[in-house]
Amino acid sequence: MLAMLHPTVSQPNPAILGCAGVPTTSRFEVAFIDTALDDWQALKAETPAGIEVFLIDSRCDGMAAMARALDGRRDIRAIHVLSHGFEGGLQLGSGRFDSNALAHRVEELASIASSLAPDGDILLYGCNVAAGHGPDFLSALGETTGANIAASRTPTGAADRGGDWDLDWSHGAVTTDALRFESYRGVMAAPTIVSGVAYVGENTIVLTFDQALDAASQPNLSYFASDMLTPSSVEINGAATNLSAAVISGNTLTLTLPMETFTNGDVLTIKYEDPTGNQTSGVLQASLSGDDVATFQNNVTVYGARPTTTPTLTATGGTTTFNASPVDLFSSVTADTNDTGQVFTGLTLTVTGLVDGASEMLGFTIPGMMGGPVTIALTGAGTLTGPFTGSAVGGVTLNGSTATVTISGLQYSAAEMQSFIDSIAYNNIAGTPSNGQRVVTLTGVSDDGASNNTASLTGIAATINVGAPPLTLPTLTATGGTPTFTQGAVSGADLFSGVTADTNDTGQVFTGLTLTITNVSDAEALLGIGSNPLALSVAGGGPTPLPGITGSGLGVFANVAVNGTTVTVTLTGLNHTNAQLATLIDGLSYINYTGGTFNGSPMSGNVTAGSRVITVTSVTDDGGNNHTASLTGVSATVNVTAAPPRRSCKAPR
């Protein structure tokens, strides 16, 4: 412990108030700076000249140190206290000073009160001290000491961290200006314990703070027990002294004492301190009657018995194909009862898509037993058959094509439960299993805890394709253009670009497609398909062959159906790969002509101006099912315009 120094105003190093020692000098204003504050050196350096500075050792009782420092002093005009604060209290060194402490610190408060001038001020700079129920504590402090009190309802410190230097609450007529430390970059708020739990007969306590604790920088932790006179500390990730374990996770601190156990009347004070000096502490004291629940100060609760925890189970499913032999369903299984000494007792799962009655079943391998697997038929009368352990039983309820399997009476450790789940397999002994998908989903697990012994499971499913897997619909996308076709143009208007086509099933080809053309008003309207001009006004004359286009069997044909001004064109007999169909769609064009050739020669004849919308409405592949896909959004719009009338070159007569 550091020795007490005797400060003077000009002394460059102010006194560090240890756990013993008394200074002798007297000043009109004094400042106490808790070294638990982040960068307390900046506060010391910026304290105005003429104010006597004392440093409170963060390892010692701050109130006692202040009382010793002020013992025998008189007529002090103002006492500035710079420390961490919280709603209704201060953190001073290793102790908390709040309403509960007022009744127990009578001697220290009397020493502080006697050092003040008759109209002396006490200025408290801790964050949020005057917030919430803080005024009750501060008013009581003022009445006890006879001092005028100033404190803050908000964070105190740097503006960029949400703080300021305004002490916006007062008791009495405070005449001393609050100090301002413009170079200080911290705030004077410490983590405080908002909840905690401990258990009678155990040696672990879990504390939850109101803000995250810093574990990455290896903070120090200290605790003070009722039967210990000096603190002990432990370094995170380092060797523990008197604490067998100290683990920080977010804003939760778990301490394990090697020998101490919590019993009726125990007192335990915990202090957290990170490398920059931020700290908090609290007194944890239980008063138990039998196994009743008792509440500590700082909302810490002691239970007569540790509550049980819900079990957990995870696994990876996936998709597999059944080909006459049983198929495994799950892998990467983890299971935990999360309570010492407990075992797993049950499992529930569902199977959907059932159509083959008692021929469909699940198999389980029993951990530690010889012989074949246990099986259960997925029917309403299904039960476990084969070797099993203990009093385990299983049954099935059937609702339509969905079976719910319930297994109870297990006595499995976590490792055995993992092995049991990993062994689940699907089998179908029908001569010709019905095609389709079966989905096996794990829905619940239970252990033998007195409470919290059942957990619902989500997201653990395996899919089995029985027989030929369902095929996938083909797809086609394209960007439709908005070209203009003018009467007499040499070439047709190009319709689509950026075409992609996919059967989405290996080995399949496209066999057909359907298009519609709206507002067809002229007998000379043509759709260019490859090098073939297809007349859009001739219907009912039978299929039109389209030579030069890759087909199968007799070749590719186009059927034209006219309904008013809307024409539907259906192509059949295609034998196109994905790329070939994309090329075919990309080459489609629209044209109006009379008397000319399709490509190369000017067209003649009158046309009806207006828009023609060409839409690819469906594509078909050669799959056994899911082979025709309806399309949306694959459209092009052609603006057809008439040629302007020719002007005569003859001179008027």
VOGU-3710 file (C-alpha; in Angstrom, 3 decimals, decimal comma):
1> mlamlhptvs> 0,000/0,000/0,000  1,361/3,449/-0,884  2,437/5,692/1,977  0,634/8,992/2,668  2,309/12,113/1,317  1,995/15,630/2,786  0,703/17,791/-0,061  1,199/21,482/-0,714  -0,359/23,579/-3,449  2,881/23,792/-5,399
11> qpnpailgca> 3,757/20,119/-4,946  3,897/18,495/-8,433  2,785/15,082/-7,130  -0,297/15,271/-4,898  -0,896/12,843/-2,061  -2,102/9,346/-2,825  -4,445/8,490/0,001  -3,622/4,962/1,015  -5,332/2,966/3,687  -3,503/4,775/6,510
21> gvpttsrfev> -1,840/8,144/7,143  -3,043/11,737/7,656  -1,839/14,957/5,966  -1,325/18,116/8,015  -1,730/21,055/5,659  -4,900/23,105/5,204  -6,357/24,799/2,096  -9,583/26,599/1,343  -10,554/24,163/-1,450  -9,555/20,549/-1,851
31> afidtalddw> -10,100/18,018/-4,624  -10,214/14,246/-4,232  -9,486/12,329/-7,454  -10,152/8,590/-7,532  -7,350/6,800/-9,394  -9,948/4,355/-10,691  -10,934/7,049/-13,208  -9,661/6,603/-16,719  -6,705/8,997/-17,266  -6,940/10,518/-13,798
41> qalkaetpag> -3,538/12,100/-14,498  -5,209/14,543/-16,913  -7,650/15,596/-14,201  -4,814/16,169/-11,746  -2,830/18,203/-14,278  -5,776/20,463/-15,124  -6,925/21,107/-11,554  -6,693/24,905/-11,037  -3,822/26,286/-8,976  -4,749/26,940/-5,355
51> ievflidsrc> -6,804/23,762/-5,000  -5,157/21,058/-2,906  -5,334/17,671/-4,659  -5,532/14,234/-3,024  -5,562/10,965/-4,960  -7,754/8,160/-3,637  -6,087/4,775/-3,999  -8,558/2,634/-5,944  -7,699/-0,365/-3,755  -8,706/1,308/-0,477
61> dgmaamaral> -11,874/2,498/1,227  -12,370/5,947/-0,296  -14,639/7,347/2,423  -12,216/6,349/5,168  -9,300/7,850/3,232  -11,153/11,161/2,772  -12,047/11,318/6,475  -8,432/10,769/7,492  -7,234/13,399/5,031  -9,671/15,982/6,420
71> dgrrdiraih> -9,365/15,083/10,102  -8,358/18,202/12,027  -8,871/20,509/9,056  -11,156/23,530/9,370  -12,856/26,189/7,236  -12,493/24,400/3,900  -14,589/26,334/1,433  -15,292/23,523/-1,033  -14,617/19,808/-1,448  -14,513/18,562/-5,046
81> vlshgfeggl> -14,968/14,780/-5,409  -14,029/13,353/-8,802  -14,950/9,688/-9,017  -17,179/7,272/-10,830  -20,849/7,735/-10,097  -24,164/6,031/-10,583  -27,803/6,841/-9,870  -27,935/7,686/-6,166  -24,312/7,035/-5,269  -20,552/7,224/-5,810
91> qlgsgrfdsn> -17,750/4,742/-6,245  -14,933/5,840/-3,916  -11,882/3,628/-4,052  -12,941/0,079/-3,267  -16,269/1,058/-1,710  -19,646/2,393/-2,722  -21,115/5,456/-1,043  -24,903/5,684/-1,292  -28,000/5,967/0,906  -27,270/2,646/2,595
101> alahrveela> -23,778/3,837/3,528  -24,964/7,076/5,173  -26,169/5,264/8,291  -22,971/3,238/8,623  -20,323/5,907/7,974  -21,188/8,279/10,812  -17,622/8,870/12,021  -16,228/9,522/8,540  -19,072/11,909/7,688  -18,575/13,779/10,974
111> siasslapdg> -14,874/14,240/10,185  -15,699/15,552/6,720  -18,428/17,862/8,070  -16,150/19,361/10,728  -13,566/20,299/8,101  -15,985/22,504/6,173  -16,655/26,194/6,608  -20,195/26,995/7,866  -21,427/27,554/4,311  -19,092/25,008/2,701
121> dillygcnva> -19,894/23,166/-0,512  -19,434/19,535/-1,592  -19,342/19,091/-5,360  -19,788/15,530/-6,654  -18,693/14,970/-10,270  -19,720/11,323/-10,740  -22,060/10,531/-13,630  -25,815/10,468/-12,983  -25,526/10,768/-9,192  -28,555/13,113/-9,075
131> aghgpdflsa> -30,617/11,031/-11,511  -33,598/8,906/-10,473  -33,641/8,478/-6,690  -30,340/10,390/-6,427  -31,891/13,532/-4,852  -32,955/11,479/-1,807  -29,355/10,410/-1,208  -27,952/13,890/-1,874  -30,450/15,681/0,360  -29,668/13,244/3,169
141> lgettgania> -25,946/13,848/2,626  -26,523/17,596/2,860  -28,538/17,274/6,062  -25,932/14,963/7,618  -22,910/17,150/6,812  -24,581/20,581/6,860  -23,008/21,220/3,457  -24,431/22,602/0,268  -24,383/19,803/-2,337  -23,989/19,966/-6,129
151> asrtptgaad> -24,221/16,936/-8,436  -25,172/15,946/-11,973  -28,230/14,223/-13,375  -26,319/13,321/-16,550  -22,920/11,883/-17,546  -19,964/14,017/-16,459  -16,957/14,317/-18,723  -16,047/14,662/-22,393  -18,751/15,941/-24,732  -17,871/13,443/-27,473
161> rggdwdldws> -18,735/10,664/-25,026  -22,043/12,223/-24,030  -20,786/14,129/-20,998  -20,535/17,720/-19,771  -19,225/19,603/-16,716  -22,546/21,034/-15,568  -23,598/20,052/-12,041  -27,288/20,665/-12,670  -28,728/19,645/-9,280  -28,114/21,337/-5,939
171> hgavttdalr> -29,092/21,219/-2,278  -28,657/24,527/-0,490  -26,951/27,646/-1,851  -23,867/26,370/-3,679  -21,505/29,279/-4,424  -18,467/27,367/-5,712  -18,095/27,123/-9,473  -17,853/23,593/-10,825  -14,459/22,670/-12,237  -14,147/22,105/-15,959
181> fesyrgvmaa> -11,528/19,759/-17,429  -11,644/20,438/-21,152  -8,713/18,151/-22,012  -10,228/15,124/-20,251  -11,507/12,538/-22,737  -13,366/10,169/-20,407  -16,621/10,113/-18,471  -17,145/9,404/-14,786  -19,506/6,444/-15,024  -18,539/2,931/-13,989
191> ptivsgvayv> -20,247/-0,366/-14,700  -22,665/-1,203/-11,925  -24,098/-4,545/-10,968  -27,691/-4,769/-12,168  -28,322/-8,427/-11,406  -26,552/-11,499/-10,171  -27,040/-15,001/-8,904  -25,377/-17,389/-6,448  -26,354/-20,741/-4,972  -26,121/-22,012/-1,399
201> gentivltfd> -23,412/-24,642/-1,006  -21,629/-23,654/-4,224  -18,609/-21,446/-4,816  -19,577/-19,596/-8,010  -21,292/-16,243/-8,404  -22,451/-14,703/-11,689  -22,750/-10,908/-11,908  -24,370/-8,927/-14,716  -23,255/-5,308/-15,165  -25,034/-2,454/-16,909
211> qaldaasqpn> -22,302/-2,151/-19,538  -19,763/-4,413/-21,181  -16,580/-5,307/-19,324  -13,204/-5,387/-21,031  -11,854/-8,937/-21,090  -9,589/-8,555/-24,122  -7,111/-6,308/-22,294  -6,690/-8,714/-19,358  -8,310/-6,731/-16,530  -7,694/-7,445/-12,863
221> lsyfasdmlt> -10,438/-8,731/-10,598  -10,463/-8,510/-6,816  -12,860/-9,744/-4,169  -13,215/-9,169/-0,427  -14,883/-11,910/1,620  -16,263/-11,483/5,130  -13,581/-13,727/6,590  -10,685/-12,061/4,755  -8,861/-8,876/5,751  -7,047/-8,188/2,493
231> pssveingaa> -8,142/-8,389/-1,122  -6,916/-10,964/-3,590  -6,799/-10,488/-7,349  -6,645/-12,542/-10,523  -5,525/-11,681/-14,039  -7,795/-12,806/-16,851  -6,077/-15,464/-18,950  -3,348/-15,605/-16,281  -2,693/-17,430/-13,041  -5,473/-17,051/-10,482
241> tnlsaavisg> -4,772/-16,104/-6,866  -7,521/-17,142/-4,442  -9,970/-17,143/-7,332  -9,973/-20,437/-9,169  -11,702/-18,932/-12,203  -12,813/-15,515/-13,458  -14,526/-15,331/-16,823  -15,868/-12,218/-18,582  -18,353/-12,524/-21,439  -19,890/-9,239/-22,596
251> ntltltlpme> -21,373/-7,661/-19,484  -21,368/-10,878/-17,448  -18,665/-11,737/-14,920  -18,465/-15,248/-13,440  -16,213/-15,758/-10,412  -15,359/-19,126/-8,893  -13,867/-19,321/-5,396  -11,718/-22,399/-4,740  -12,936/-23,138/-1,209  -15,539/-20,616/-0,088
261> tftngdvlti> -19,202/-21,580/-0,391  -22,214/-19,323/0,039  -24,131/-19,855/3,261  -26,506/-17,846/5,404  -25,054/-14,464/6,410  -22,071/-14,490/4,057  -20,769/-11,120/2,874  -18,829/-10,870/-0,372  -17,608/-7,690/-2,069  -16,607/-7,913/-5,734
271> kyedptgnqt> -14,546/-5,283/-7,543  -13,897/-5,054/-11,268  -10,967/-2,973/-12,463  -9,654/-2,773/-16,001  -6,113/-1,664/-16,922  -7,183/1,980/-17,283  -8,635/2,062/-13,775  -12,361/1,774/-14,506  -13,961/-0,210/-11,723  -17,092/-1,065/-9,838
281> sgvlqaslsg> -17,802/-2,954/-6,657  -20,735/-4,117/-4,612  -21,492/-5,865/-1,336  -23,217/-9,217/-1,811  -24,917/-10,364/1,386  -27,478/-13,155/1,797  -30,000/-13,839/4,529  -31,470/-17,292/3,994  -34,193/-19,268/5,701  -34,004/-22,880/4,597
291> ddvatfqnnv> -34,031/-22,982/0,803  -35,955/-19,742/0,337  -34,814/-17,178/-2,190  -33,041/-14,152/-0,698  -32,113/-10,924/-2,446  -28,702/-9,302/-2,081  -27,846/-5,673/-2,327  -27,257/-4,793/-6,000  -30,089/-7,141/-7,004  -27,992/-10,269/-6,553
301> tvygarpttt> -30,086/-13,330/-5,699  -29,092/-16,490/-3,835  -31,005/-19,693/-4,517  -31,168/-22,726/-2,295  -30,713/-24,992/-5,333  -29,426/-24,318/-8,826  -32,285/-24,304/-11,377  -32,033/-26,768/-14,231  -31,386/-25,715/-17,816  -33,190/-26,688/-21,012
311> ptltatggtt> -31,363/-29,386/-23,023  -29,984/-28,591/-26,471  -29,456/-30,619/-29,638  -28,124/-29,652/-33,060  -27,564/-31,707/-36,217  -27,095/-31,324/-39,962  -29,697/-32,865/-42,274  -29,455/-32,461/-46,036  -30,917/-34,250/-49,058  -30,324/-37,877/-50,026
321> tfnaspvdlf> -31,793/-40,381/-52,507  -33,279/-43,747/-51,546  -32,205/-46,590/-53,836  -33,445/-49,806/-52,180  -31,044/-49,547/-49,193  -31,419/-47,631/-45,891  -30,072/-44,076/-46,039  -28,555/-42,154/-43,115  -30,216/-38,843/-42,349  -28,191/-36,740/-39,885
331> ssvtadtndt> -24,568/-35,853/-39,173  -22,514/-33,427/-37,037  -24,779/-34,064/-34,047  -24,231/-32,271/-30,727  -26,323/-32,887/-27,615  -26,151/-31,514/-24,080  -28,511/-31,654/-21,099  -26,693/-28,544/-19,804  -27,045/-29,859/-16,233  -24,551/-32,016/-14,358
341> gqvftgltlt> -25,690/-35,585/-13,738  -28,726/-35,501/-16,023  -29,453/-37,832/-18,962  -31,590/-37,627/-22,092  -34,938/-39,399/-21,786  -36,873/-38,726/-24,990  -37,062/-37,609/-28,603  -39,846/-36,549/-30,984  -39,709/-36,273/-34,766  -42,045/-36,057/-37,755
351> vtglvdgase> -41,976/-37,682/-41,196  -43,963/-36,092/-44,039  -44,843/-37,322/-47,552  -45,634/-40,931/-46,553  -47,581/-43,023/-49,106  -46,375/-46,637/-48,750  -47,891/-47,535/-45,357  -46,044/-50,052/-43,179  -43,347/-50,453/-45,843  -41,821/-47,145/-44,762
361> mlgftipgmm> -39,807/-47,156/-41,532  -37,028/-45,579/-39,533  -34,094/-47,438/-38,024  -32,014/-46,581/-34,917  -28,777/-48,124/-33,695  -28,771/-48,493/-29,909  -25,543/-47,243/-28,288  -23,546/-50,016/-26,616  -25,744/-52,888/-27,833  -24,980/-55,698/-30,239
371> ggpvtialtg> -27,341/-56,798/-32,981  -29,312/-55,073/-35,666  -31,001/-51,702/-35,435  -34,308/-50,967/-33,787  -36,984/-50,181/-36,378  -40,311/-48,422/-36,214  -42,920/-48,639/-38,979  -44,338/-45,259/-39,937  -48,002/-46,190/-39,537  -50,571/-45,447/-36,887
381> agtltgpftg> -49,850/-48,841/-35,305  -46,065/-48,478/-35,486  -44,002/-49,365/-32,411  -40,329/-49,939/-31,696  -39,127/-53,421/-32,617  -35,776/-55,024/-31,878  -33,345/-54,727/-28,973  -33,714/-51,632/-26,803  -32,510/-50,427/-23,420  -34,312/-50,154/-20,104
391> savggvtlng> -37,920/-49,028/-20,246  -37,645/-47,183/-23,559  -40,805/-47,211/-25,664  -41,805/-45,627/-28,935  -44,988/-45,024/-30,839  -46,367/-43,388/-33,972  -49,408/-41,212/-34,576  -50,465/-40,748/-38,193  -52,301/-37,736/-39,598  -52,796/-38,110/-43,331
401> statvtisgl> -49,338/-38,495/-44,876  -47,508/-37,202/-41,761  -46,267/-39,441/-38,953  -45,206/-38,202/-35,510  -42,744/-40,511/-33,748  -42,374/-40,259/-29,951  -39,634/-42,147/-28,079  -39,503/-42,042/-24,266  -37,815/-43,885/-21,422  -34,275/-43,384/-22,698
411> qysaaemqsf> -31,347/-43,113/-20,283  -28,710/-41,636/-22,618  -25,658/-39,549/-21,868  -24,856/-36,681/-24,224  -22,441/-38,890/-26,193  -24,989/-41,708/-26,425  -27,707/-39,313/-27,583  -25,414/-37,964/-30,278  -24,705/-41,517/-31,470  -28,420/-42,366/-31,383
421> idsiaynnia> -29,404/-39,366/-33,533  -26,493/-39,946/-35,909  -27,739/-43,511/-36,518  -31,273/-42,613/-37,678  -31,909/-44,083/-41,149  -34,877/-44,255/-43,559  -35,914/-47,475/-45,295  -38,711/-48,528/-47,660  -39,347/-52,252/-48,220  -42,129/-51,867/-50,793
431> gtpsngqrvv> -41,403/-53,783/-53,983  -41,770/-50,581/-55,974  -41,588/-47,577/-53,632  -43,813/-44,658/-54,534  -41,892/-41,762/-55,973  -41,779/-38,540/-53,996  -40,064/-36,759/-51,142  -40,079/-37,721/-47,467  -38,910/-35,128/-44,933  -37,748/-36,228/-41,463
441> tltgvsddga> -37,667/-33,380/-38,905  -36,398/-33,535/-35,310  -38,908/-31,515/-33,271  -38,165/-32,069/-29,566  -35,826/-33,545/-26,965  -36,128/-34,103/-23,203  -33,963/-34,954/-20,173  -34,661/-36,067/-16,594  -34,390/-32,631/-14,972  -37,065/-31,653/-12,465
451> snntasltgi> -37,814/-28,534/-14,527  -36,795/-27,010/-17,855  -36,471/-30,566/-19,132  -38,029/-30,293/-22,604  -36,747/-28,317/-25,577  -38,417/-27,665/-28,919  -36,094/-28,016/-31,899  -36,176/-26,035/-35,135  -34,331/-26,271/-38,430  -33,136/-29,902/-38,100
461> aatinvgapp> -34,540/-31,750/-41,133  -33,420/-34,322/-43,716  -35,032/-34,833/-47,146  -35,188/-38,214/-48,910  -35,957/-38,462/-52,631  -37,668/-41,803/-53,215  -37,513/-43,007/-56,824  -36,928/-40,492/-59,570  -36,411/-37,032/-58,090  -38,915/-34,394/-59,169
471> ltlptltatg> -37,802/-32,492/-62,205  -37,407/-28,753/-62,386  -39,285/-26,351/-64,640  -37,280/-24,850/-67,487  -36,560/-21,126/-67,465  -36,056/-18,422/-70,077  -35,263/-14,745/-69,663  -34,710/-12,065/-72,288  -34,690/-8,320/-72,727  -37,390/-7,160/-75,094
481> gtptftqgav> -36,615/-4,314/-77,468  -38,766/-1,431/-78,713  -37,704/-1,241/-82,381  -39,437/0,676/-85,177  -40,375/-1,007/-88,455  -41,019/1,393/-91,321  -42,860/0,347/-94,456  -40,385/-0,657/-97,135  -37,551/-1,495/-94,732  -35,021/-4,036/-96,001
491> sgadlfsgvt> -34,707/-6,068/-92,755  -37,081/-7,162/-90,037  -37,163/-5,490/-86,611  -34,978/-7,366/-84,102  -37,028/-8,296/-81,015  -34,917/-9,732/-78,158  -31,433/-9,575/-76,673  -29,662/-10,855/-73,566  -31,400/-14,221/-73,813  -30,702/-17,036/-71,334
501> adtndtgqvf> -32,408/-20,437/-71,386  -32,055/-23,456/-69,104  -33,911/-26,760/-68,812  -32,568/-26,928/-65,206  -32,283/-30,722/-65,507  -29,193/-32,568/-66,703  -29,486/-34,175/-70,140  -32,737/-32,509/-71,157  -33,402/-30,390/-74,266  -36,022/-27,837/-75,249
511> tgltltitnv> -38,793/-29,254/-77,470  -41,137/-26,318/-77,973  -42,253/-22,771/-77,233  -45,297/-20,517/-77,604  -45,523/-16,839/-78,614  -48,321/-14,309/-79,019  -48,398/-11,274/-81,321  -51,022/-8,581/-80,719  -52,591/-5,958/-83,009  -51,829/-7,916/-86,187
521> sdaeallgig> -53,708/-5,782/-88,732  -52,126/-6,608/-92,112  -52,159/-9,751/-94,192  -48,493/-9,141/-94,958  -47,325/-9,481/-91,293  -44,510/-12,010/-90,825  -42,538/-13,431/-87,895  -38,951/-14,219/-88,792  -37,860/-17,534/-87,189  -34,314/-18,367/-88,210
531> snplalsvag> -34,380/-17,942/-91,995  -38,088/-18,750/-92,187  -40,767/-16,079/-92,723  -43,922/-17,260/-90,958  -47,127/-15,598/-92,114  -49,204/-14,452/-89,144  -52,516/-14,151/-90,993  -52,915/-17,753/-92,199  -54,550/-20,044/-89,652  -56,051/-23,506/-89,755
541> ggptplpgit> -53,986/-24,658/-92,696  -52,031/-27,194/-90,668  -48,518/-27,077/-89,280  -45,973/-25,066/-91,237  -42,545/-26,720/-91,516  -39,552/-24,602/-90,535  -36,533/-25,993/-92,365  -33,028/-25,203/-91,160  -33,953/-25,321/-87,461  -32,566/-28,161/-85,318
551> gsglgvfanv> -35,346/-30,614/-84,605  -36,111/-34,216/-83,855  -37,932/-36,834/-85,897  -39,966/-35,130/-88,634  -38,514/-31,690/-87,905  -39,753/-28,393/-86,488  -43,256/-27,114/-87,200  -45,180/-23,929/-86,437  -48,907/-23,801/-85,737  -50,643/-20,436/-86,139
561> avngttvtvt> -53,924/-19,610/-84,365  -55,705/-16,291/-85,035  -58,165/-14,736/-82,594  -59,171/-11,304/-83,832  -55,967/-9,294/-84,072  -54,060/-11,603/-81,692  -52,010/-14,438/-83,172  -50,631/-17,397/-81,198  -47,653/-19,268/-82,650  -46,675/-22,683/-81,247
571> ltglnhtnaq> -43,389/-24,332/-82,231  -43,044/-28,105/-81,818  -40,390/-30,649/-82,674  -37,436/-28,630/-81,379  -34,345/-30,458/-80,158  -32,448/-27,490/-78,716  -29,813/-27,201/-76,068  -29,914/-24,226/-73,730  -27,576/-22,247/-75,992  -29,459/-23,181/-79,185
581> latlidglsy> -32,798/-22,018/-77,817  -31,229/-18,760/-76,619  -29,887/-18,203/-80,163  -33,291/-18,964/-81,706  -35,078/-16,434/-79,452  -32,346/-13,852/-80,020  -32,884/-14,143/-83,809  -36,660/-13,557/-83,860  -37,799/-10,565/-85,964  -41,000/-8,872/-87,141
591> inytggtfng> -41,704/-7,582/-90,691  -44,516/-6,334/-92,980  -44,190/-6,861/-96,752  -46,005/-7,176/-100,073  -44,352/-8,705/-103,093  -40,703/-8,456/-101,962  -38,390/-11,078/-100,556  -37,994/-11,550/-96,833  -34,357/-10,455/-96,553  -32,375/-8,206/-98,845
601> spmsgnvtag> -35,014/-6,553/-101,053  -37,112/-3,467/-100,286  -40,680/-4,236/-99,270  -43,701/-2,668/-100,885  -47,372/-2,323/-100,066  -49,312/-0,411/-97,451  -49,091/-1,213/-93,715  -51,269/-0,299/-90,751  -49,360/1,914/-88,339  -49,372/0,989/-84,661
611> srvitvtsvt> -47,665/-1,139/-82,042  -47,247/-4,918/-82,218  -46,392/-6,713/-78,926  -44,564/-10,028/-79,317  -44,469/-12,158/-76,117  -42,834/-15,521/-75,435  -45,450/-17,101/-73,152  -44,044/-20,587/-72,467  -41,187/-23,015/-73,121  -41,195/-26,819/-72,960
621> ddggnnhtas> -38,438/-29,393/-72,429  -38,456/-33,194/-72,709  -38,700/-33,916/-68,970  -41,207/-36,497/-67,774  -42,811/-33,907/-65,469  -42,488/-30,224/-64,712  -41,558/-29,726/-68,352  -43,628/-26,693/-69,442  -43,013/-23,318/-67,836  -45,272/-20,294/-68,228
631> ltgvsatvnv> -43,276/-17,104/-68,678  -43,935/-13,504/-67,748  -42,184/-10,354/-68,818  -40,547/-11,711/-72,000  -42,038/-9,169/-74,432  -40,927/-6,824/-77,213  -42,908/-3,938/-78,738  -42,551/-3,021/-82,424  -43,666/0,434/-83,562  -44,904/-0,026/-87,146
641> taapprrsck> -44,994/3,155/-89,286  -46,182/3,736/-92,844  -43,768/5,153/-95,413  -44,372/8,806/-96,300  -46,079/9,382/-99,723  -43,763/9,865/-102,717  -43,460/13,357/-104,196  -43,822/13,766/-107,975  -40,814/15,114/-109,885  -42,870/16,226/-112,945
651> apr> -43,371/19,933/-113,622  -46,964/21,106/-113,556  -48,616/21,671/-116,923
//
